Amino acid sequence: MAYLALTMSTEVAAWLDRGHRDLPFDSLPGAERCEPGQPVRLLTPAGDLSALAVADPENELVRAFALGDEGVSALDLTFFRARVRRALARRAAFGLTRERTTHRLVNGAGDGLPGLAVDLYGDYAVLYAYSRGLLTMGRMLAEAMLNEVGLEGVVLKLRARDSAQGPIKQEIFGNTPPAPLVVHEEGVPFEVHLTSGLNVGLFTDMREHRTRLSRLVQGRSVLNTFSYTGSLSVVAARSGARSVTSVDLASGVQKWARENFRLSGLALEGHRFETQEVTSFMKRAVRDGETFDVIIVDPPTYSAARAGSWAMKKDYPDLIVRAVALLPKDGLLWLSANSRELPPLTQIAHEAFIRAKRPAQLLELGSLPPDYPTLLAQPSDRYLQVSLFCVG
């Protein structure tokens, strides 16, 4: 597809100069002529090349991949191989290699590849393209990954706005990953399924938070809500928790969680796997007089499930109030949120503690790990919030 030249207004050129790489589609005259994935030359009002970009009308954006002063002549395989080499060097400086641990290798605009993301799982990678128009760029990135990283295979998945509806669109480059695949995170084994859906069983953005959790749980009873495949439960059990209760509505992921326990050589005795909707479990636990020393609340942004629905913005405050009712004095509440639209989690928690009539202290704040670089000009890309509270 031939490059289309678009001349930026002074205002849009200033956005680019200030560090923005995702530019509003309707701010660029002539962008309506762009097809999804259209390569674009962004020109200054004086007619000079300012950036090479890709049209992403599905997300109402034009995404700038390379600035004019980088000397990039085309968004081709050579360009993507250079981006991959730079990303590898950055992670290696943090001690992150695929041989050592799962991690993110490419994080969108923070690595100069807006709308694309790559997670490494041992000898394989999962590459996400966040619109159909970015699939061509994703295919070149997959080829660059095979060349530069020495992987067995790359799974390219379309993660568009409507991806949750219908079959997942994905393509395999190189060899197809085995299913299941056992990978290691800082020495801890986990089962992942790289070709079965959008989520493969282990979220790399939570890696360092899982490590931090290990120091909080020794000798304590732990409740892990929305436990998914049990990665946080495994860490708690490996770290000496007296008991771990994992609650999730899906029986399939509870079976998966038990397998992750087995991979770590953990006995299931003394630990519980409750296949139940979280609020229903909490109501019953309150009636039964149960308490937990540490409660983990790591909900999805949105879920439409067979026994009810969950929307973080609407339901999180009530969930915190219910969790607090299960904590003894000086119990620990560990909260996570991965929504770009949610207010500060500390603010939500503060209001919930007031409703519950329980004092609390903020012990720790966290966000994305260093393999998730983001641009200061695009704060919404830094979506993850993690907070630890001591509840009186």
N, C-alpha and C positions, 0 to 999 in steps of 0.2 A: 504494500500500500504506500503510495507516494506521500511525502510530507506536505502538510498544509501550513502555510504561513499565516499566523495571527498576530496582529499588532496590538500590544497591550496599551491600556490607558496609563497615564502617569501614576494613578492610584494603584493599579494592579502591579505595575513595575516596582512600586515601593513595597508592596506586600512581598514580592519575590526577594527584594533586597533585604527585607527584615527577617527572612528565613522561612517564609511559607513555601511549601512545595505542593500543597493541595489547594488549587485556585478554583473559586466558584465558577461553574460552567457559564452562568449567565453574565459574568463580569467581563467576558471576552467577546467583543463583536466578531461575528462570523463563526463562532463555535457551533452554532446550530447546524452548520454544514458538515460537521464532523461525524463520521460513523464511529461506533464503538471500537476502541483500539486504534483509532486514527493517529498516526504519528504527527506531531505538530512542532513547528519551529516558532517559538515565542519571540517576537521582535519588540525592541524598545520603541517608544514614540519616534525616535530618530532613525529607526530602521535597522539597528544593529541586532545581531543574534544575542538573545538573553538566556535562552534555555531550550533544550530538547524535551518534549513532553509527549504525553499520551492522553487522548480524549477518553474520558470515562463518564459518559452521559448517564449511565445507570446509577451512579452515585452523585451525579450533578457536579462533577469535578473535571478539571484538566490537571493532570499530575505531572509535575516537572521532575524529570529523572536526572538530567545533567545540565549544569549551568554552562553558559557560553565560555567562561574563562577556564573550563576544564579541558578544552581542546578535543572534545568528543565530536566526531563527525557523523556518527550514526548510532542508534540504539540497536547494536548487533551483538553477535556472540562474543566478539572481542571486548565490547563494553561490559557485558555481563560477567565474563571471566575476571575482568579487573575488579569489579564490585565484589565478587566472591572472595578473591584473594585478600582484599582489604578487610572484609568481614572476618575471615579466618584469622588474620593477624591480630585483629582487635580482641577476639575471644581467647586466642592463645596467650595474650598479655594478661588475661584474668585467670589463666590456668584451666581454661575450658577447652577440652578436646573431645571428639566423639569417642575416643578410646576410654576416657575417664568417666564421662557422664552425659546424659541427655541434656540438651540445651537448645536455645534458639540461635541460629546462625544469621538469619536475615530478619530484621524487624522493620519492614516498610520504609517510610521516609527517613527514619533514623539511620538507616544504612544506605540511603540513596536509591531505594527501590520502592517508591510509594505504591501501596495497594498490593504488595507481595510480602509473604512471610514464609520462613523455612524453619522447621524444627528437625533436629538431628536425633535419631534413635539408633545408635550403634552404626551399623553399616548401611543404614537406610535413612531416607529423609522424607518428610511430608512437606509439600509446598502448597501454600494456599494462595489463590488468586481471588481478590475480593470483588470481581465483576467479570462478566463474560468478555468484555472488551480487553481485559488484561490477560486473557489466556495465551495470546501469542507471545507476550512478554514472559509469561510463566514458562512456556515451552523452551524459550531460549535460556532462561535461568536454570531449568532442569538440566539441559545439556551442559551448561557451564558447571553445574554442581558435579555431574559425573566426571567431567574432565579435571576439575581442580581439587576435588575433595577425595576422589578415589572411592566413591560409594558403590555398593552393589546395585542399588536402585533408588529411584525417586518416584513418589506418588504425588501427582499434581491434582489437587482438589479445588473445585469451584466453590467458593464461600460467598455467594451472592446473597442479597437480602432475602430472596425466596428459597434459599437452599434447603431449608428445613422441610419444604413441601416437595414430595416426590423423591425419586431416586437421586442419589448423590452422583454428580458428574465428576469422573476422575479419569486420569490417564496414567499409565505406567511407563517410566523410562528406565531402561536397563532391566534388571531382574525383578520379578514380583516378590515382595517380602513374604516370608512364611507367616502363616496364621495358626496359632498365635506366635508372636515373637517375644522373647524375653530380653529386656534391656536392663542396664544398670544406671542408677542415679547415685553418685557418690558411694558406690559399692552395694547399694540396696537393689535387689532384683525386682522387676515389675513386668507383668504381662501386658503387652500392647497388641492392638489389632489395627494395622496401618491402612487397611483397605476396606474396612467394614462400615465406615461412616465418617462424619466430619470430625467427631471427637474420638481419639484413638485409645483413651484409657489413662493417660498421664499428661497433665498440663505442665509444660515446662516453665510457665511464669510463676508457678508456686514452688519451684525447687528449693530456693533458699529459705522460704517460709517453713517448708517441711523440716529443714535442718534446724531452724530456730525452735520449732515446736518441741524437739527432743529434750530440751533442757527444762521444760515446764511440767513434765508429766510423771516423773519417777515416783512410784508408790501411790499414785493418785488414780481415782476413777475418772474415766474420760467418756463423754458423750460426743460422738461425731455425727452431726446431722447433715442430710444431703450428701451422704458419704461416698456415693458413686462407686468407683472401683476400690475404695478403701486405702488409698495411698497415705492419707493422714493417719488412718487407724493403724496401718502397718508401722509407721514411724513411732506412734505412741506405744504400741506393744513392744517393739524392739527396744525402746528407751526405758522400759521398766514400769509402764503403767500397771497398776494393780488389776484393772479391768478396763476393757474398751467396748462400748456399745455403738455399733454402726447402724444408722437408720437411713434407709432409702426405699422409695416406693417400688423400684424395679427389681424383680427377683433375679434377672439376668446379671445385673451388676453386683448383686450380693454374692452370687456364685463366683463371679470374677474376683471379688474382694477376698473370699475364702481361699482362692487359688493364690493370690498375692501373699496371704499369710503363710500358706504352705511353702511357697518359694523361699521365704525367709526362715523356714524351719520353726515357725511359731505354732504352738499348740492352740487349738481352738477352744479348749476348756478354759472357762473363766472369762471368755469374751462372747458377746452377743451380736447377732446379725438380725436386725428387726426389719422385715419387709413391710413397711407401713408408711403412710403419709406422715410427714414430720409433725405437723400441728396435732394430729390425732394421737401420735405417740406421746407428745408432751402433755396433752390433757390427761391421758391415762396415767402417765408417770406422776403427775401432781396428785391425782386421786389416790395413787398407791403410796404416796409419801416418799418417793424416790428422790435422791439428790445425787449430783455429780460434782466432783472437785474441779473439773475442767470441762467446759462445753465449747465445742467448735461449731460455728455456724458459717458455712461456705456455700450459699445457695446459688443456683443458676440465675441468670438475668431474667429469664422467662421460661416457664414450663407449662405445657398443656398436657396434663396426665389424666389417666383414666378415672382416678378418684378425686379429681379436683384440679385447680389451676393455681399457678404461682406467678406473681409479677413483683419484682424486687421493689420497685418504687412504691407500690401500694401496700405490700404485705410485710416488708422488713420490720417496721416499728413494732407491730404486734408480735412478730416472731421473737424479737429481743425481749419484750416483756415476758413472754412465756418461758424463754430460756432462763431469765433471771429468777423466776419462781422455782427453778430446779437447782439453784446454786446455794450452797451454805455460805455463811459469813466468810469473807476473804476468798471466795471461789474465783476462778479465772474464767473470763469470757473472751474467746478468740473469734473475731468477726472478720469476714472477708466480703468484698463486693467488687464485681468486675463490670460495672455499668458506667458508660460515659455520661449518662444523664442523671445519675444519682447525686444528691447533695453530699457534702462531706459526711463520711460515715460516723465521725465523732459527734457531729451535730445530731444525727438521727439517734445515735445511742444515748446521748445526753437527754433528749426528750423522753426516750423510753425509760431510762433510769428514774426520771422524775415521776412518770406515770406509775412505775412499779414501787415508788417510795423506797428506793435503795440507793445509798451513796455509792460512788464508784470513782476509782482513780485510773487515769490513762497511764499504762506502763510502757507502751511501745507503739510506734507507727511504722508502717512499711508500705512499699509500692513495688514496682517492677525491678527485677534484678539487672545487673549491668549488661547482660546479653540482650536486653530489651531497650536499646537507646531510643530516645524520642527527641523531637525538636522542641526547643523552648517556645518557638512561635506557634506550635500546635499542641497546647496542653491537653486537649481532649484525647490525644493518642496515649497519654499516660493514664490508663483507665483503671488500674488495679489499686484498691485500698485494702489494707490489712491493719487491724487495730487490736490491741490486747488490753483488757481492763481487769482490775481487781475490784470485785463487787463486795461492798460491806453489808 
